[in-house]
Structures are given as structure tokens and as C-alpha cells.
Amino acid sequence: MVFPIHRYVVPVQKDGHAASEPILITIDLTDISVT
């Protein structure tokens, strides 16, 4: 399977409310450990 390096996500704050706008996060596939 091929996973996109960049994904748009809507961060959820501790109070349960989503952030006003989505942020772009970078996923480094080399840092993902399979558990």
C-alpha cells in the first residue's frame, strides 16, 4: 500500500472542540513503528 506523505487533519483540542481550520502535517514514514 502507498500512503501519502502529507495529510490534511483537523486537530482536536483537549476541550473536545476542533481547531478553526485544518492544518497540514508531514508524516515521515521512516518514523512509523509497526506494533
C-alpha positions in Angstrom: 0.0 0.0 0.0 1.1 3.5 -0.7 0.5 6.2 1.9 0.5 9.9 1.1 3.3 11.8 2.8 1.2 14.9 3.5 -2.3 14.7 5.0 -4.8 17.3 6.0 -6.0 16.8 9.5 -8.3 18.7 11.9 -6.6 18.7 15.3 -8.9 18.3 18.2 -8.2 20.3 21.3 -8.3 18.9 24.8 -11.7 20.5 25.4 -13.1 18.4 22.6 -13.5 21.2 20.1 -11.9 21.0 16.7 -9.5 23.7 15.6 -10.9 26.5 13.4 -9.1 25.3 10.4 -7.3 22.1 9.3 -3.5 22.0 9.4 -1.1 20.2 7.1 1.1 17.7 8.9 4.0 15.9 7.4 4.2 12.1 8.0 7.6 10.7 8.0 7.1 7.0 7.0 10.5 6.1 8.4 9.4 7.2 11.9 6.4 4.9 11.9 7.0 1.8 14.0 4.9 -1.3 13.5 3.5 -2.6 16.7 
